[in-house]
Amino acid sequence: MKKIVGLASFTLFAGLLFQSCDNTERKLPILGEATVEKKMVDGKEVIDSIYPTIPDFKFLNQDSVYITQDFFKDKIYVANFFFTHCPSICPTMQRNLLKAYEKYKNNPKIAFLSHSIDFKYDQPHVLKDYANKLGIDNDQWQFVMGSKADIYGISEKYLVYTKEDASVPGGYDHSGYLVIIDPERRLRGAYDGTNDEQVTKLLEDLDVILNEYR
């Protein structure tokens, strides 16, 4: 499984930094390199840090309906990248994400977004069958597909590695991160979806960020 150099270390560091704090007191870090912006407020120069955000998008979901960033307006969501016939990490990653779905099912503040990286096979009816087999019975978890350029391009914004590669099992290579996005479309946490300890941390951190945006 591919990993972005430095992201896992940053996530671990952030976890160690805040692990002694109560969930009602701490906040999750904002991931990504910030740019500094100077602006005038009431005649005074103010320096602000601008963090990377997820750009606008438009993908076709499991119900053959186009889903945009507006679906996730004012929500915290967990995003990942997978493909339905993945023979390696996807089954474990999706089962672990299912734990989060089941914990927060019907919570209007939480959503889930799985992007298929198999732009050839994973058409809406395939995604629908996959969602049904997982036991997804509401629109809280969206499964989407799009062009190679659009899906692979946006994966970079989530700091997730994706690649079409005929030399690996299944023909596609990707990392198994589960990424928390806040209502301001900023990255707030990245977790190895194949690691039980990391998944437990994801569930804990979802409680933390829910408290932040309560």
C-alpha positions as protocol buffer text, in pm:
chain_id: "A"
residue {
  index: 1
  type: MET
  ca { x: 0 y: 0 z: 0 }
}
residue {
  index: 2
  type: LYS
  ca { x: 138 y: 340 z: -102 }
}
residue {
  index: 3
  type: LYS
  ca { x: 163 y: 617 z: 153 }
}
residue {
  index: 4
  type: ILE
  ca { x: 233 y: 987 z: 116 }
}
residue {
  index: 5
  type: VAL
  ca { x: 568 y: 1057 z: 282 }
}
residue {
  index: 6
  type: GLY
  ca { x: 526 y: 1266 z: 593 }
}
residue {
  index: 7
  type: LEU
  ca { x: 146 y: 1247 z: 621 }
}
residue {
  index: 8
  type: ALA
  ca { x: 140 y: 939 z: 841 }
}
residue {
  index: 9
  type: SER
  ca { x: 414 y: 1084 z: 1060 }
}
residue {
  index: 10
  type: PHE
  ca { x: 225 y: 1411 z: 1092 }
}
residue {
  index: 11
  type: THR
  ca { x: -94 y: 1230 z: 1187 }
}
residue {
  index: 12
  type: LEU
  ca { x: 89 y: 1025 z: 1449 }
}
residue {
  index: 13
  type: PHE
  ca { x: 256 y: 1338 z: 1587 }
}
residue {
  index: 14
  type: ALA
  ca { x: -78 y: 1517 z: 1609 }
}
residue {
  index: 15
  type: GLY
  ca { x: -229 y: 1221 z: 1791 }
}
residue {
  index: 16
  type: LEU
  ca { x: 54 y: 1215 z: 2045 }
}
residue {
  index: 17
  type: LEU
  ca { x: 34 y: 1590 z: 2088 }
}
residue {
  index: 18
  type: PHE
  ca { x: -331 y: 1584 z: 2186 }
}
residue {
  index: 19
  type: GLN
  ca { x: -379 y: 1239 z: 2338 }
}
residue {
  index: 20
  type: SER
  ca { x: -370 y: 1365 z: 2697 }
}
residue {
  index: 21
  type: CYS
  ca { x: -648 y: 1618 z: 2636 }
}
residue {
  index: 22
  type: ASP
  ca { x: -1015 y: 1551 z: 2686 }
}
residue {
  index: 23
  type: ASN
  ca { x: -1218 y: 1528 z: 2365 }
}
residue {
  index: 24
  type: THR
  ca { x: -1429 y: 1826 z: 2473 }
}
residue {
  index: 25
  type: GLU
  ca { x: -1117 y: 2045 z: 2503 }
}
residue {
  index: 26
  type: ARG
  ca { x: -901 y: 1960 z: 2207 }
}
residue {
  index: 27
  type: LYS
  ca { x: -931 y: 2030 z: 1836 }
}
residue {
  index: 28
  type: LEU
  ca { x: -795 y: 1837 z: 1544 }
}
residue {
  index: 29
  type: PRO
  ca { x: -503 y: 1986 z: 1352 }
}
residue {
  index: 30
  type: ILE
  ca { x: -552 y: 2125 z: 1002 }
}
residue {
  index: 31
  type: LEU
  ca { x: -349 y: 1926 z: 751 }
}
residue {
  index: 32
  type: GLY
  ca { x: -158 y: 2070 z: 457 }
}
residue {
  index: 33
  type: GLU
  ca { x: 84 y: 2356 z: 411 }
}
residue {
  index: 34
  type: ALA
  ca { x: -71 y: 2693 z: 485 }
}
residue {
  index: 35
  type: THR
  ca { x: -7 y: 3009 z: 287 }
}
residue {
  index: 36
  type: VAL
  ca { x: 15 y: 3343 z: 462 }
}
residue {
  index: 37
  type: GLU
  ca { x: -226 y: 3617 z: 359 }
}
residue {
  index: 38
  type: LYS
  ca { x: -205 y: 3978 z: 470 }
}
residue {
  index: 39
  type: LYS
  ca { x: -518 y: 4190 z: 479 }
}
residue {
  index: 40
  type: MET
  ca { x: -644 y: 4512 z: 633 }
}
residue {
  index: 41
  type: VAL
  ca { x: -911 y: 4490 z: 905 }
}
residue {
  index: 42
  type: ASP
  ca { x: -1035 y: 4813 z: 1065 }
}
residue {
  index: 43
  type: GLY
  ca { x: -725 y: 4989 z: 937 }
}
residue {
  index: 44
  type: LYS
  ca { x: -487 y: 4734 z: 1081 }
}
residue {
  index: 45
  type: GLU
  ca { x: -282 y: 4474 z: 895 }
}
residue {
  index: 46
  type: VAL
  ca { x: -383 y: 4121 z: 993 }
}
residue {
  index: 47
  type: ILE
  ca { x: -189 y: 3809 z: 897 }
}
residue {
  index: 48
  type: ASP
  ca { x: -403 y: 3504 z: 828 }
}
residue {
  index: 49
  type: SER
  ca { x: -307 y: 3143 z: 753 }
}
residue {
  index: 50
  type: ILE
  ca { x: -494 y: 2996 z: 456 }
}
residue {
  index: 51
  type: TYR
  ca { x: -503 y: 2616 z: 448 }
}
residue {
  index: 52
  type: PRO
  ca { x: -569 y: 2393 z: 145 }
}
residue {
  index: 53
  type: THR
  ca { x: -932 y: 2304 z: 83 }
}
residue {
  index: 54
  type: ILE
  ca { x: -1115 y: 2048 z: -128 }
}
residue {
  index: 55
  type: PRO
  ca { x: -1217 y: 2216 z: -458 }
}
residue {
  index: 56
  type: ASP
  ca { x: -1560 y: 2205 z: -617 }
}
residue {
  index: 57
  type: PHE
  ca { x: -1646 y: 1869 z: -774 }
}
residue {
  index: 58
  type: LYS
  ca { x: -1920 y: 1688 z: -964 }
}
residue {
  index: 59
  type: PHE
  ca { x: -1936 y: 1308 z: -970 }
}
residue {
  index: 60
  type: LEU
  ca { x: -2199 y: 1051 z: -1061 }
}
residue {
  index: 61
  type: ASN
  ca { x: -2318 y: 846 z: -765 }
}
residue {
  index: 62
  type: GLN
  ca { x: -2459 y: 495 z: -715 }
}
residue {
  index: 63
  type: ASP
  ca { x: -2809 y: 620 z: -800 }
}
residue {
  index: 64
  type: SER
  ca { x: -2696 y: 780 z: -1128 }
}
residue {
  index: 65
  type: VAL
  ca { x: -2737 y: 1124 z: -973 }
}
residue {
  index: 66
  type: TYR
  ca { x: -2470 y: 1391 z: -990 }
}
residue {
  index: 67
  type: ILE
  ca { x: -2325 y: 1477 z: -649 }
}
residue {
  index: 68
  type: THR
  ca { x: -2138 y: 1802 z: -588 }
}
residue {
  index: 69
  type: GLN
  ca { x: -1972 y: 1967 z: -292 }
}
residue {
  index: 70
  type: ASP
  ca { x: -2314 y: 2114 z: -205 }
}
residue {
  index: 71
  type: PHE
  ca { x: -2430 y: 1773 z: -81 }
}
residue {
  index: 72
  type: PHE
  ca { x: -2171 y: 1803 z: 198 }
}
residue {
  index: 73
  type: LYS
  ca { x: -2245 y: 2166 z: 286 }
}
residue {
  index: 74
  type: ASP
  ca { x: -2219 y: 2224 z: 663 }
}
residue {
  index: 75
  type: LYS
  ca { x: -2122 y: 1857 z: 716 }
}
residue {
  index: 76
  type: ILE
  ca { x: -1817 y: 1674 z: 837 }
}
residue {
  index: 77
  type: TYR
  ca { x: -1738 y: 1389 z: 602 }
}
residue {
  index: 78
  type: VAL
  ca { x: -1493 y: 1104 z: 568 }
}
residue {
  index: 79
  type: ALA
  ca { x: -1353 y: 1045 z: 219 }
}
residue {
  index: 80
  type: ASN
  ca { x: -1153 y: 763 z: 66 }
}
residue {
  index: 81
  type: PHE
  ca { x: -1057 y: 606 z: -268 }
}
residue {
  index: 82
  type: PHE
  ca { x: -1126 y: 246 z: -366 }
}
residue {
  index: 83
  type: PHE
  ca { x: -1256 y: 21 z: -644 }
}
residue {
  index: 84
  type: THR
  ca { x: -1522 y: -246 z: -621 }
}
residue {
  index: 85
  type: HIS
  ca { x: -1317 y: -544 z: -742 }
}
residue {
  index: 86
  type: CYS
  ca { x: -1004 y: -451 z: -545 }
}
residue {
  index: 87
  type: PRO
  ca { x: -828 y: -773 z: -432 }
}
residue {
  index: 88
  type: SER
  ca { x: -603 y: -612 z: -171 }
}
residue {
  index: 89
  type: ILE
  ca { x: -673 y: -336 z: 83 }
}
residue {
  index: 90
  type: CYS
  ca { x: -1022 y: -217 z: -18 }
}
residue {
  index: 91
  type: PRO
  ca { x: -1232 y: -487 z: 153 }
}
residue {
  index: 92
  type: THR
  ca { x: -1063 y: -420 z: 487 }
}
residue {
  index: 93
  type: MET
  ca { x: -1071 y: -44 z: 443 }
}
residue {
  index: 94
  type: GLN
  ca { x: -1440 y: -39 z: 351 }
}
residue {
  index: 95
  type: ARG
  ca { x: -1538 y: -274 z: 637 }
}
residue {
  index: 96
  type: ASN
  ca { x: -1358 y: -42 z: 876 }
}
residue {
  index: 97
  type: LEU
  ca { x: -1527 y: 266 z: 729 }
}
residue {
  index: 98
  type: LEU
  ca { x: -1855 y: 80 z: 774 }
}
residue {
  index: 99
  type: LYS
  ca { x: -1789 y: 90 z: 1150 }
}
residue {
  index: 100
  type: ALA
  ca { x: -1794 y: 470 z: 1133 }
}
residue {
  index: 101
  type: TYR
  ca { x: -2107 y: 467 z: 916 }
}
residue {
  index: 102
  type: GLU
  ca { x: -2286 y: 242 z: 1164 }
}
residue {
  index: 103
  type: LYS
  ca { x: -2177 y: 451 z: 1463 }
}
residue {
  index: 104
  type: TYR
  ca { x: -2297 y: 778 z: 1309 }
}
residue {
  index: 105
  type: LYS
  ca { x: -2585 y: 645 z: 1100 }
}
residue {
  index: 106
  type: ASN
  ca { x: -2860 y: 905 z: 1057 }
}
residue {
  index: 107
  type: ASN
  ca { x: -2648 y: 1176 z: 1217 }
}
residue {
  index: 108
  type: PRO
  ca { x: -2712 y: 1472 z: 982 }
}
residue {
  index: 109
  type: LYS
  ca { x: -2374 y: 1625 z: 1060 }
}
residue {
  index: 110
  type: ILE
  ca { x: -2172 y: 1327 z: 934 }
}
residue {
  index: 111
  type: ALA
  ca { x: -2138 y: 1187 z: 580 }
}
residue {
  index: 112
  type: PHE
  ca { x: -1911 y: 953 z: 386 }
}
residue {
  index: 113
  type: LEU
  ca { x: -1772 y: 974 z: 34 }
}
residue {
  index: 114
  type: SER
  ca { x: -1600 y: 686 z: -148 }
}
residue {
  index: 115
  type: HIS
  ca { x: -1446 y: 766 z: -488 }
}
residue {
  index: 116
  type: SER
  ca { x: -1394 y: 476 z: -728 }
}
residue {
  index: 117
  type: ILE
  ca { x: -1061 y: 490 z: -909 }
}
residue {
  index: 118
  type: ASP
  ca { x: -1177 y: 232 z: -1167 }
}
residue {
  index: 119
  type: PHE
  ca { x: -1327 y: 472 z: -1420 }
}
residue {
  index: 120
  type: LYS
  ca { x: -1382 y: 185 z: -1668 }
}
residue {
  index: 121
  type: TYR
  ca { x: -1580 y: -72 z: -1469 }
}
residue {
  index: 122
  type: ASP
  ca { x: -1734 y: 99 z: -1167 }
}
residue {
  index: 123
  type: GLN
  ca { x: -2046 y: 241 z: -1328 }
}
residue {
  index: 124
  type: PRO
  ca { x: -2339 y: 354 z: -1107 }
}
residue {
  index: 125
  type: HIS
  ca { x: -2518 y: 16 z: -1112 }
}
residue {
  index: 126
  type: VAL
  ca { x: -2195 y: -154 z: -999 }
}
residue {
  index: 127
  type: LEU
  ca { x: -2152 y: 97 z: -719 }
}
residue {
  index: 128
  type: LYS
  ca { x: -2516 y: 50 z: -619 }
}
residue {
  index: 129
  type: ASP
  ca { x: -2474 y: -326 z: -592 }
}
residue {
  index: 130
  type: TYR
  ca { x: -2156 y: -276 z: -391 }
}
residue {
  index: 131
  type: ALA
  ca { x: -2330 y: -33 z: -152 }
}
residue {
  index: 132
  type: ASN
  ca { x: -2621 y: -272 z: -105 }
}
residue {
  index: 133
  type: LYS
  ca { x: -2386 y: -559 z: -20 }
}
residue {
  index: 134
  type: LEU
  ca { x: -2219 y: -340 z: 242 }
}
residue {
  index: 135
  type: GLY
  ca { x: -2559 y: -272 z: 396 }
}
residue {
  index: 136
  type: ILE
  ca { x: -2584 y: 98 z: 309 }
}
residue {
  index: 137
  type: ASP
  ca { x: -2952 y: 192 z: 312 }
}
residue {
  index: 138
  type: ASN
  ca { x: -2952 y: 573 z: 316 }
}
residue {
  index: 139
  type: ASP
  ca { x: -2778 y: 855 z: 129 }
}
residue {
  index: 140
  type: GLN
  ca { x: -2536 y: 929 z: 411 }
}
residue {
  index: 141
  type: TRP
  ca { x: -2261 y: 730 z: 232 }
}
residue {
  index: 142
  type: GLN
  ca { x: -2208 y: 828 z: -130 }
}
residue {
  index: 143
  type: PHE
  ca { x: -2018 y: 611 z: -378 }
}
residue {
  index: 144
  type: VAL
  ca { x: -1909 y: 809 z: -682 }
}
residue {
  index: 145
  type: MET
  ca { x: -1733 y: 767 z: -1014 }
}
residue {
  index: 146
  type: GLY
  ca { x: -1594 y: 1010 z: -1268 }
}
residue {
  index: 147
  type: SER
  ca { x: -1332 y: 1051 z: -1537 }
}
residue {
  index: 148
  type: LYS
  ca { x: -978 y: 942 z: -1469 }
}
residue {
  index: 149
  type: ALA
  ca { x: -859 y: 1303 z: -1477 }
}
residue {
  index: 150
  type: ASP
  ca { x: -1125 y: 1422 z: -1232 }
}
residue {
  index: 151
  type: ILE
  ca { x: -1097 y: 1137 z: -980 }
}
residue {
  index: 152
  type: TYR
  ca { x: -720 y: 1110 z: -985 }
}
residue {
  index: 153
  type: GLY
  ca { x: -687 y: 1487 z: -981 }
}
residue {
  index: 154
  type: ILE
  ca { x: -902 y: 1534 z: -672 }
}
residue {
  index: 155
  type: SER
  ca { x: -728 y: 1248 z: -491 }
}
residue {
  index: 156
  type: GLU
  ca { x: -420 y: 1470 z: -474 }
}
residue {
  index: 157
  type: LYS
  ca { x: -625 y: 1731 z: -288 }
}
residue {
  index: 158
  type: TYR
  ca { x: -707 y: 1467 z: -27 }
}
residue {
  index: 159
  type: LEU
  ca { x: -335 y: 1375 z: -13 }
}
residue {
  index: 160
  type: VAL
  ca { x: -424 y: 1023 z: -128 }
}
residue {
  index: 161
  type: TYR
  ca { x: -210 y: 833 z: -379 }
}
residue {
  index: 162
  type: THR
  ca { x: -396 y: 684 z: -678 }
}
residue {
  index: 163
  type: LYS
  ca { x: -262 y: 530 z: -997 }
}
residue {
  index: 164
  type: GLU
  ca { x: -371 y: 303 z: -1279 }
}
residue {
  index: 165
  type: ASP
  ca { x: -105 y: 30 z: -1282 }
}
residue {
  index: 166
  type: ALA
  ca { x: -137 y: -293 z: -1479 }
}
residue {
  index: 167
  type: SER
  ca { x: 149 y: -448 z: -1282 }
}
residue {
  index: 168
  type: VAL
  ca { x: -42 y: -462 z: -950 }
}
residue {
  index: 169
  type: PRO
  ca { x: -332 y: -691 z: -856 }
}
residue {
  index: 170
  type: GLY
  ca { x: -658 y: -548 z: -986 }
}
residue {
  index: 171
  type: GLY
  ca { x: -484 y: -299 z: -1213 }
}
residue {
  index: 172
  type: TYR
  ca { x: -503 y: 0 z: -977 }
}
residue {
  index: 173
  type: ASP
  ca { x: -276 y: 116 z: -695 }
}
residue {
  index: 174
  type: HIS
  ca { x: -380 y: 350 z: -416 }
}
residue {
  index: 175
  type: SER
  ca { x: -333 y: 429 z: -50 }
}
residue {
  index: 176
  type: GLY
  ca { x: -591 y: 334 z: 209 }
}
residue {
  index: 177
  type: TYR
  ca { x: -635 y: 663 z: 392 }
}
residue {
  index: 178
  type: LEU
  ca { x: -966 y: 766 z: 544 }
}
residue {
  index: 179
  type: VAL
  ca { x: -963 y: 1146 z: 546 }
}
residue {
  index: 180
  type: ILE
  ca { x: -1175 y: 1373 z: 766 }
}
residue {
  index: 181
  type: ILE
  ca { x: -1298 y: 1690 z: 593 }
}
residue {
  index: 182
  type: ASP
  ca { x: -1454 y: 1968 z: 799 }
}
residue {
  index: 183
  type: PRO
  ca { x: -1747 y: 2193 z: 698 }
}
residue {
  index: 184
  type: GLU
  ca { x: -1493 y: 2446 z: 571 }
}
residue {
  index: 185
  type: ARG
  ca { x: -1361 y: 2177 z: 333 }
}
residue {
  index: 186
  type: ARG
  ca { x: -1026 y: 2151 z: 512 }
}
residue {
  index: 187
  type: LEU
  ca { x: -838 y: 1827 z: 585 }
}
residue {
  index: 188
  type: ARG
  ca { x: -849 y: 1754 z: 957 }
}
residue {
  index: 189
  type: GLY
  ca { x: -717 y: 1397 z: 986 }
}
residue {
  index: 190
  type: ALA
  ca { x: -589 y: 1103 z: 782 }
}
residue {
  index: 191
  type: TYR
  ca { x: -602 y: 743 z: 905 }
}
residue {
  index: 192
  type: ASP
  ca { x: -485 y: 410 z: 768 }
}
residue {
  index: 193
  type: GLY
  ca { x: -813 y: 233 z: 697 }
}
residue {
  index: 194
  type: THR
  ca { x: -650 y: -109 z: 723 }
}
residue {
  index: 195
  type: ASN
  ca { x: -514 y: -53 z: 1074 }
}
residue {
  index: 196
  type: ASP
  ca { x: -747 y: -119 z: 1369 }
}
residue {
  index: 197
  type: GLU
  ca { x: -573 y: 130 z: 1598 }
}
residue {
  index: 198
  type: GLN
  ca { x: -595 y: 401 z: 1333 }
}
residue {
  index: 199
  type: VAL
  ca { x: -964 y: 327 z: 1276 }
}
residue {
  index: 200
  type: THR
  ca { x: -1029 y: 354 z: 1650 }
}
residue {
  index: 201
  type: LYS
  ca { x: -850 y: 690 z: 1640 }
}
residue {
  index: 202
  type: LEU
  ca { x: -1071 y: 797 z: 1350 }
}
residue {
  index: 203
  type: LEU
  ca { x: -1384 y: 724 z: 1553 }
}
residue {
  index: 204
  type: GLU
  ca { x: -1245 y: 916 z: 1849 }
}
residue {
  index: 205
  type: ASP
  ca { x: -1148 y: 1212 z: 1632 }
}
residue {
  index: 206
  type: LEU
  ca { x: -1490 y: 1224 z: 1469 }
}
residue {
  index: 207
  type: ASP
  ca { x: -1632 y: 1280 z: 1817 }
}
residue {
  index: 208
  type: VAL
  ca { x: -1376 y: 1558 z: 1868 }
}
residue {
  index: 209
  type: ILE
  ca { x: -1462 y: 1742 z: 1548 }
}
residue {
  index: 210
  type: LEU
  ca { x: -1835 y: 1697 z: 1605 }
}
residue {
  index: 211
  type: ASN
  ca { x: -1786 y: 1877 z: 1934 }
}
residue {
  index: 212
  type: GLU
  ca { x: -1600 y: 2155 z: 1755 }
}
residue {
  index: 213
  type: TYR
  ca { x: -1890 y: 2210 z: 1513 }
}
residue {
  index: 214
  type: ARG
  ca { x: -2179 y: 2136 z: 1748 }
}
